[in-house]
Amino acid sequence: MRNVYHHILFAVLIAGLLLPRGGRAAVAHYGDYFITADHIDFNVETQLVEAKGNVHLKSPDGVFTATEATYDPRTKKGELRDAAGGFQPYLFSAREVHYNSKDVMHIDDAALTTCVEKHPHYRFIARRVDVYPNSEMVAHHVTLEVDGHRTITLPLIHGNPLEPDRANAIAHPSQYIGTSELDGYFVATRYSVDFNRSTRIALEGRVGTANLFRGGIYLRHDFTLPGQTRPSQVAFVVSRKEDVENRMVDGDNVTFPFSLGQLALDRTPGVQVALAPLPLPGKLHPFTITLGGSAGYYREEPTGVSFARGQTTAIVSTPVLRMGPLNLYGQYGAATSVAGGLLHLAHAGVITLETAPTFPIYGCLSFERRREAGATPFIFDRVLVPDELISEVEVPIVPGGLFRVDLWNRLDADTRKFRDLGASLILHTDCISYSLSYNLAAKAISGGIVLNAMGNFHHGVGGVAFTQ
């Protein structure tokens, strides 16, 4: 969006130079950019460019309109009034757009949506949005409006809407309701509030009839290492009965005096760090490595085992191999933990074949292999499922229809038992999706809602993961 605005102003400048002062129905062409306006003025003394009346820009990024546009090439400052337009997949409108010499845009009284209807099903309304050179957005005093009704207001959210797969994608509240063996009847929420561009507090948890609350509160802070462009993150965590990687609702292949479906942990408190991915040197440059670590006081439920614990992790990711509508990629990771005077090493590798995001049918097939050495007092650190096959498919019930079915499972390759198996019925509208799910292994029912531009209901393996 920043580049689009720059070209709007540059095209206005070119038009002002080429057309007579006070020219009517001015038309300018710069590369792939076309701009028209009722009136364009260029002041030779001040070099100020002004375009007024039906300012219209057509560009590879979309079509944009405004009632007025001004640009000062000496200070590299500009302004658009009553602006509107779109950059895929977003549509926006704003009272004013200001552009400064640091390539930062300030958008006042902005509305953003992906819905193409005349009256959008939803939109975000913000008093001010700051857009930075890397397309990162920071929105202040943001309200989510659904079907014309204002539902929730946040003081600040930030993210990069042009790269929804990034770790700092736009924060958005999401709620789920349902029933499960562990929680009873529950309401689950994921809620994040940003203090500024780099610091936010998040709540992720469930309130249920069987457990008053289980989940965690995370205070996260982003920082950038020298020579890096992507952010690293440090988080301070306090949690109660949070889920762990080894929690299994079915398919237990190890004998314990309790079901692994009850396995959870408390961190009171904990600190974890995840550094931005680093490219490997030389011929391995397409591969990246992600380093991380955690420390804190852990209590495992229901065993009651409690120890201070520290861990370091390293995960190597392969580049994505694109094969028509399919993507092939993999990861290998290792984690070393120390707790109760014991040293434990776990390592895992996963290879995934997944359909491209633009393919109308979603499919994912992953195989993960895990191994361990040493000893640990915690069951959640153990490798209980050495080899696992993860699969998922989401297809429309009727081609081009609104209803879709999502089927997923996690199969223990040794015992041939499913530790996760379920199905979802999804109503997929143009901008919002609703889901009703039943997990056969967990005997759980849940429902949820998600904005299509910011997420989906896929359960994909997501790569190598260790309990932090």
C-alpha positions in Angstrom: 0.0 0.0 0.0 2.9 2.4 0.8 4.3 1.9 -2.8 0.8 2.5 -4.3 0.6 5.8 -2.4 4.1 6.9 -3.5 3.1 6.2 -7.2 -0.1 8.2 -6.8 1.8 11.2 -5.7 4.6 10.7 -8.3 2.0 10.4 -11.0 0.3 13.6 -9.8 3.7 15.3 -10.0 4.4 14.1 -13.5 0.9 15.3 -14.6 1.5 18.7 -13.0 4.7 19.1 -15.0 3.3 17.9 -18.3 -0.1 19.6 -18.3 -0.8 23.3 -18.4 -1.5 24.9 -15.0 -5.2 24.7 -14.3 -5.7 21.9 -16.9 -9.1 20.2 -16.9 -9.7 16.5 -17.1 -6.0 15.9 -16.5 -4.7 12.5 -17.4 -1.2 11.1 -16.4 0.6 7.9 -17.2 3.6 6.6 -15.3 4.6 3.0 -16.0 1.7 0.7 -15.1 0.0 3.6 -13.3 -2.8 5.8 -14.7 -4.2 8.8 -12.9 -7.0 11.2 -13.8 -8.4 14.3 -12.0 -10.7 17.2 -12.8 -8.0 19.8 -12.0 -4.2 19.6 -11.4 -2.1 22.6 -10.3 1.7 22.7 -10.1 3.3 25.7 -8.3 6.7 26.4 -9.9 7.9 28.4 -6.9 6.9 26.1 -4.1 6.9 22.9 -6.2 3.6 21.9 -4.5 1.4 19.7 -6.6 -2.4 19.6 -6.1 -5.0 17.4 -7.8 -8.6 18.1 -7.1 -11.9 16.5 -8.0 -12.4 12.8 -8.9 -8.8 11.8 -8.4 -8.7 8.3 -9.8 -5.7 5.9 -9.9 -5.5 2.6 -11.7 -2.5 0.4 -10.7 -1.4 -3.2 -10.7 -2.3 -3.2 -7.0 -5.9 -2.0 -7.5 -8.1 1.0 -8.1 -7.9 4.0 -5.8 -10.0 7.2 -5.6 -9.8 10.5 -3.7 -11.4 14.0 -3.8 -8.0 15.7 -3.4 -4.3 14.9 -3.5 -1.3 17.1 -2.6 2.4 16.4 -2.7 5.5 18.4 -1.8 8.6 16.9 -3.4 10.9 19.0 -1.3 9.7 17.6 2.0 8.4 14.3 0.5 5.1 14.9 2.3 1.7 14.3 0.8 -2.0 14.0 1.6 -5.1 12.3 0.2 -8.6 13.3 1.3 -11.7 11.1 1.2 -9.6 8.2 -0.1 -10.9 4.7 -1.0 -9.7 1.7 -2.9 -8.4 -1.8 -2.5 -5.2 -3.9 -2.3 -5.8 -7.6 -2.6 -7.7 -8.9 -0.7 -8.6 -5.7 1.2 -10.9 -2.8 0.6 -10.4 0.4 2.5 -11.8 3.9 2.9 -10.4 6.8 4.9 -11.1 10.5 5.7 -7.4 11.4 5.2 -4.1 9.8 4.3 -0.9 11.5 5.2 2.5 10.5 3.8 5.9 11.6 5.3 9.5 11.6 4.3 10.2 8.4 6.4 7.9 6.4 4.1 5.3 6.1 6.9 1.6 6.6 6.1 -0.9 7.9 8.7 -4.5 7.1 7.8 -7.3 8.8 9.8 -10.8 7.5 10.3 -10.1 4.3 8.3 -12.4 1.3 7.5 -10.9 -2.0 6.3 -12.7 -5.2 5.0 -12.4 -8.1 2.6 -16.1 -8.2 1.9 -17.1 -7.0 -1.6 -20.8 -6.5 -0.8 -22.3 -2.9 -0.9 -23.0 -3.3 2.9 -20.0 -5.4 4.1 -20.7 -8.3 6.5 -17.9 -7.0 8.6 -15.3 -4.3 8.7 -12.6 -2.9 11.0 -13.0 0.7 11.9 -9.9 2.6 13.3 -9.4 6.1 14.4 -5.9 6.0 13.0 -3.8 3.4 11.1 0.0 3.8 10.7 1.5 1.9 7.7 5.3 1.3 7.7 7.7 0.6 4.8 7.5 -3.2 5.2 3.6 -3.0 5.0 3.3 -3.5 8.8 0.2 -1.8 10.1 -0.5 -0.4 13.6 -4.2 0.4 14.1 -5.3 2.6 17.0 -8.7 2.3 18.7 -10.1 -0.5 16.5 -13.7 -1.7 16.5 -14.9 -4.9 14.8 -18.3 -4.3 13.2 -20.3 -7.4 12.1 -23.5 -7.0 10.1 -23.6 -3.3 11.1 -23.3 -4.0 14.8 -20.2 -3.0 16.7 -19.0 -6.1 18.6 -15.7 -5.4 20.3 -13.2 -2.5 20.6 -9.4 -2.9 21.1 -7.1 0.0 22.0 -4.5 -1.2 19.4 -3.7 -4.1 17.1 -0.8 -4.5 14.7 0.3 -6.9 12.0 1.0 -7.4 8.4 -2.2 -8.0 6.4 -0.2 -8.6 3.1 1.6 -11.5 4.7 -1.0 -13.4 6.8 1.3 -16.4 7.4 3.8 -14.3 9.4 4.1 -14.9 13.2 3.0 -11.3 13.8 -0.2 -11.5 11.6 -3.0 -9.2 12.7 -4.2 -10.1 16.2 -7.9 -10.9 16.3 -10.2 -12.3 19.0 -11.6 -15.7 18.4 -14.1 -17.6 20.5 -15.1 -21.3 20.5 -17.8 -23.0 22.5 -18.3 -26.7 23.1 -18.0 -29.7 25.4 -15.2 -32.1 26.1 -14.2 -34.8 28.6 -11.4 -32.6 30.1 -13.3 -29.3 30.3 -16.9 -30.2 30.5 -19.0 -27.4 28.8 -16.6 -24.7 27.9 -16.0 -21.3 26.2 -12.5 -20.9 24.7 -11.0 -17.6 23.7 -7.8 -16.2 22.2 -7.6 -12.5 22.8 -4.7 -10.1 22.3 -4.2 -6.4 23.1 -1.2 -4.4 21.9 0.4 -1.7 24.0 2.5 -0.6 21.0 4.2 -2.0 17.9 6.4 -4.4 19.8 4.6 -5.3 23.1 1.3 -7.1 23.6 -0.6 -9.1 26.2 -2.5 -12.2 25.1 -5.0 -14.4 26.9 -5.4 -18.0 25.6 -7.6 -20.3 27.5 -10.9 -22.1 28.3 -13.5 -21.5 31.0 -15.4 -24.7 31.6 -17.6 -26.6 34.1 -15.0 -29.2 34.8 -12.1 -26.7 35.1 -12.8 -23.1 36.1 -9.9 -21.9 33.9 -7.1 -23.5 32.0 -4.8 -21.7 29.7 -2.3 -18.9 30.0 -1.5 -15.2 30.0 1.4 -14.1 27.8 3.2 -10.8 27.9 5.1 -10.8 24.5 7.7 -8.4 23.3 9.2 -8.3 19.7 12.8 -7.2 19.1 15.0 -7.2 16.1 18.6 -8.4 16.1 21.3 -6.6 14.2 21.2 -7.4 10.5 17.7 -8.9 10.8 14.4 -7.7 9.3 12.1 -10.2 10.9 11.3 -9.9 14.6 12.4 -12.2 17.4 10.2 -12.5 20.5 10.5 -12.9 24.2 7.5 -13.8 26.3 6.7 -13.9 30.1 4.1 -16.7 30.8 1.8 -17.6 33.6 -0.4 -20.7 32.9 -2.6 -23.2 34.5 -3.3 -26.7 33.0 -2.2 -25.7 29.5 -2.1 -28.3 26.7 1.1 -30.1 26.0 2.4 -31.9 22.9 2.1 -35.3 24.6 -1.5 -34.9 25.6 -3.4 -37.8 24.0 -7.2 -38.2 24.2 -7.0 -41.7 22.8 -4.5 -44.3 21.6 -2.3 -44.4 24.7 0.6 -46.8 24.1 2.2 -46.3 27.5 0.7 -47.5 30.8 0.1 -44.8 33.4 -2.3 -44.7 36.4 -4.3 -42.0 34.6 -5.4 -41.1 31.1 -3.0 -39.0 29.0 -6.0 -36.9 28.1 -5.6 -35.3 31.5 -1.9 -34.4 30.9 -1.3 -30.7 31.3 1.2 -28.3 33.0 1.3 -25.1 35.1 4.0 -22.5 34.6 4.3 -20.2 37.6 6.0 -18.4 35.9 8.0 -19.1 32.8 10.0 -17.2 30.2 10.5 -18.2 26.6 12.5 -16.8 23.7 12.2 -17.4 20.0 14.7 -15.9 17.6 13.9 -15.0 14.0 14.9 -17.6 11.5 18.5 -17.4 10.3 19.6 -18.6 6.8 22.3 -21.3 6.9 25.7 -20.4 5.3 27.0 -21.3 1.9 25.1 -23.8 -0.3 22.6 -24.3 2.5 21.4 -20.7 2.3 17.8 -21.7 1.3 17.5 -23.5 4.6 16.9 -21.6 7.9 17.4 -22.4 11.5 15.3 -21.1 14.4 16.8 -21.0 17.9 14.8 -20.7 21.1 14.8 -21.4 24.8 12.6 -21.4 27.9 13.0 -21.5 31.7 10.6 -21.5 34.6 9.0 -23.4 37.4 6.8 -26.2 36.0 4.2 -28.3 37.7 2.8 -31.3 35.7 -0.9 -32.3 36.1 -2.1 -34.8 37.2 1.2 -36.3 38.4 2.0 -33.4 40.7 5.7 -33.4 39.7 7.2 -30.0 40.2 10.7 -28.8 39.2 12.5 -25.8 37.8 13.2 -26.5 34.2 15.3 -25.0 31.4 15.3 -25.9 27.7 17.0 -24.9 24.5 15.6 -25.7 21.0 16.9 -25.6 17.4 14.7 -26.2 14.4 16.0 -26.4 10.8 13.4 -25.7 8.0 13.8 -26.6 4.4 12.7 -24.3 1.5 9.3 -25.0 0.0 9.4 -27.2 -3.1 6.5 -26.2 -5.3 5.0 -28.9 -7.5 2.0 -27.5 -9.3 -0.8 -27.3 -6.8 1.3 -29.0 -4.1 4.0 -27.8 -1.7 6.6 -30.1 -0.2 8.6 -29.0 2.9 10.2 -30.4 6.0 11.7 -29.6 9.4 14.1 -31.2 11.8 14.4 -30.1 15.4 16.2 -30.9 18.7 15.4 -29.9 22.2 17.6 -30.3 25.3 16.0 -29.9 28.7 17.3 -30.0 32.3 15.0 -30.6 35.2 15.5 -32.2 38.6 19.2 -32.8 37.9 18.3 -34.9 34.8 19.3 -34.2 31.2 16.9 -35.1 28.4 17.3 -34.8 24.6 14.5 -35.1 22.2 14.7 -34.8 18.4 12.1 -35.0 15.6 11.7 -34.7 11.9 8.6 -34.0 9.8 7.9 -34.0 6.1 4.7 -32.4 4.8 2.9 -32.4 1.5 0.2 -29.7 1.4 -1.9 -28.1 -1.3 -1.2 -24.5 -2.3 -3.3 -21.8 -0.6 -5.1 -20.9 -3.9 -6.1 -24.5 -4.6 -9.9 -25.0 -4.1 -9.5 -28.2 -2.1 -7.3 -28.3 1.0 -5.2 -31.4 1.7 -2.3 -32.1 4.0 -0.3 -35.2 4.7 2.6 -35.3 7.2 4.8 -37.9 8.7 6.6 -37.1 11.9 9.4 -39.3 13.5 10.5 -38.6 17.1 13.3 -40.1 19.2 14.8 -39.3 22.7 17.7 -40.0 25.0 18.5 -39.3 28.6 16.0 -39.0 31.4 13.3 -36.5 32.6 10.9 -36.3 35.6 8.2 -35.0 33.3 5.9 -37.1 31.2 5.2 -34.2 28.9 8.9 -34.2 27.8 8.9 -37.9 26.9 8.5 -39.3 23.4 5.3 -41.3 23.7 4.4 -41.5 20.0 7.6 -42.2 18.1 6.1 -42.3 14.6 2.9 -40.4 13.6 0.9 -39.9 10.4 -1.1 -36.7 10.3 -3.6 -36.1 7.5 -6.4 -33.6 6.7 -8.7 -32.8 3.8 -11.3 -30.0 3.4 -13.7 -30.2 0.4 -16.9 -28.5 -0.6 -20.0 -30.6 -0.3 -21.2 -29.3 -3.6 -18.7 -27.7 -6.1 -18.9 -24.0 -5.7 -21.2 -24.3 -2.7 -21.0 -22.6 0.7 -20.8 -25.7 2.8 -17.5 -27.6 3.3 -16.5 -30.7 5.2 -13.1 -30.9 7.0 -11.8 -34.4 8.1 -8.6 -34.8 10.1 -6.7 -37.4 12.1 -3.4 -38.2 13.9 -2.5 -41.9 13.6 0.0 -43.6 15.9 2.0 -45.6 13.3 3.0 -48.2 15.9 -0.3 -48.9 17.7 -2.5 -48.0 14.7 -4.7 -46.0 17.0 -5.9 -42.4 16.5 -5.0 -39.9 19.2 -6.9 -37.2 17.3 -9.8 -37.9 14.9 -12.6 -35.5 13.9 -14.8 -33.8 11.4 -16.1 -30.3 10.9 -19.0 -28.9 8.9 -18.0 -25.4 7.7 -20.2 -22.6 6.3 -17.8 -20.6 4.1 -19.2 -17.3 3.1 -17.3 -14.7 1.1 -15.6 -13.2 4.2 -16.6 -15.1 7.3 -16.6 -18.9 8.1 -18.5 -20.8 10.8 -17.6 -24.2 12.0 -19.3 -27.0 13.9 -16.9 -29.8 14.9 -16.9 -33.2 16.6 -13.7 -34.9 17.8 -14.3 -38.6 17.9 -11.2 -39.3 19.9 -11.8 -36.6 22.5 -15.6 -37.0 22.4 -15.8 -33.2 22.1 -18.1 -30.9 20.3 -17.2 -27.3 19.5 -18.2 -24.4 17.3 -16.3 -21.4 16.1 -16.1 -18.3 13.8 -13.2 -16.9 11.8 -12.5 -14.1 9.3 -11.3 -15.7 6.1 -8.6 -13.1 5.5 -7.1 -13.8 8.9 -7.4 -17.6 9.4 -9.1 -20.9 8.8 -10.1 -24.1 10.6 -7.2 -26.2 9.4 -5.5 -28.5 12.0 -2.3 -29.0 9.9 0.7 -30.4 11.7 2.5 -27.0 11.6 6.0 -28.5 11.7 8.2 -29.7 14.6 7.0 -28.5 18.0 8.3 -28.9 21.6 6.5 -28.1 24.8 8.0 -24.8 26.0 
